[in-house]
Every structure is written in C-alpha cells, then in structure tokens.
Amino acid sequence: MEATKNPLIIRISRAVEELFFSSIRRTISKIEGRQWGVEGHRNIIKAIEGNDANRIREAVVMSLDRWSKDLDKVDK
C-alpha cells in the first residue's frame, strides 16, 4: 500500500487490514498461506510500480481468488 504513494489507498488499506487481521492471521496459521501472501503482494507491488492498470487488476484479482480459496479450506 505504501508503494502507491496514494494517501487514500494507504488509509483504506490500513482500515481493511485492521478489519480483517484476525481472519488473515487465523487463515495463515491453518494453511501454508504465508509464502503465497508474500508472493501475491510482491506481484501487486510490481504491477503498481509498472503503472499498468490491467496488470494491477490481474494481480489483485489473483491474490483475492487465492485468498478466497484458502478461506474456504479453513472454514470447512
């Protein structure tokens, strides 16, 4: 989020992070999600640095899809 240098994005991201932190921590503890999370965020950062809206969208969607699948595993 800091890589965007956009105060609104940073603020929104921090709010979302606070809301979902317990869910994120629970999911990571139950699956091998830590490495995927790091890779997913690196992909998002690279896309932001490349200033390519389509690539950013793809990286975020891919990360959210993976997170959703991981949450489904934890909830079952």
Buried (B, 14 or more C-beta within 10 A) or exposed (E): BEBBEEEEBBEEBEEEEEEEEEEBEEBBEEBEBEEBBEEBBEBBBBBBEEEEEEBBEBBBEBBEEBBEEBBEEBEE
